[in-house]
Amino acid sequence: MPLRNLAWLVAVPAIIALGLAISYSAPAPDKDYRLVRQVVDVLAEVDSNFYRELSDDERQQFVEDMINGGLRKLDPHSEYLNAEHLKRFETDAQGSFGGVGIVLTIDPETKFLKVDHPMPGTPAYDAGIIADDLIVKVGDTSTEGITVPDARKLITGEPDTSVTLTTRRAGRNPAEQQVTLKRAQVAQHPVSGVRRRADDPQKWEWFADKPGGIGYIRVSGFSELTTKEIKAAVEEIERDGGKAIILDLRENPGGLLSEAVSVSDLFLTEGKIVSTRDRRSKERTFEAKKDGTMFLPAEQKPIAVLVNDGSASASEIVAAALQDNKRAVVIGERSFGKGSVQKLLRLPGDPPSAVKLTTETYWRPSGANIDRIRASKDAPDQWGVRPDIEVPTTKEDKLRAEVEQLKRQWVAGKPDVVGPKPPAAPNPKGIDGKPIVDDSKPYTDQPLNKALEVLRNKLRGVGTAPARRLPERVLG
């Protein structure tokens, strides 16, 4: 078959994929059968005439590529999820996975698996595994030359099952030791603070300005853990005298709609949070509830929300809800502009699979559009969340910010294992082996500094009476 025809097949409309799903469950109209037949005919031609025979795995991948090509042509956020991708999607949504809690990499010199760092509070962390340990065996399998995805398959597994690792550490006697770990449900925490506490890396320092009472909460995504962790952070900030909060949603790609609604509801006593509309213009409206609202009274406890062009979807819902309801000042750069809702439609069969399909659009409380692609011709520039105070950043600034965030998350290991002077977080290197940023220069987070300035000014005005004018005096 000519390559140009194969290229065309990658863009087959997604209705073919949906036709396949329909054919599993109920008799479909003739036109749906014809569409499904097209896929079958194309497969038959490839099987018969392609210049080489495809393996079963290649045939499966070919069909998945056809489906995803069509879905992406239809909508950039829709996709077919095979069993592996479906499990990964569910893990991300749940915010946890079965494993031992190691961030893995490959040692460039020995080609063995290496511990970038252990995740605090996990079986690996508690067992004394530290950054830069080599993992030379998983069970009886050598890791020399292994890939990280293959190593992950060996190490992760159902909670309460065991895995044995052979680690090698320079300066330890003996250098190699075996440790058997019981896997657990490892949380991928979406919420973090200013820095980890030195005495207990499982806990965060929540104040960007402790004397001024300004707390800082960074949210990296909206999983099932997000509302719970933000609530806990706010409670700790209030307990320690917090008077204002910076909610950092920069580079937050989004996540669960339900979590975006519940996070917004934490800070609102009333008002619309977001509304969604389907293909038939049926609307769902999510309203704030008074019960459970935190950080009150609002007029005395201001909030600033940081966004940039990496803030999308659920993070835009939160920023827009707090902005439109006058609960927060939004600072930074215009957000990404993703105003669509995806639903997971599970397909019959084994192994399990699903279609993640865009089924609704969402609209901010004011009724304004958020989605950049679907902006109307009448208002082509109405999309995303525009900050109340714009603070532009360069590409270099954003890259440095990402590196600094990675360093905040990084931990060498348990304090009693790494000692009183643990190694500093490494500066990530590029493919050329050189650091991707120059961290010898001090880092200045301009949007964060602006948020601190704004909140300090707001706090100075809280609870003060208007200045009393002296009686007018006439001199003669």
Disulfide bonds with the S-S distance in Angstrom:
none
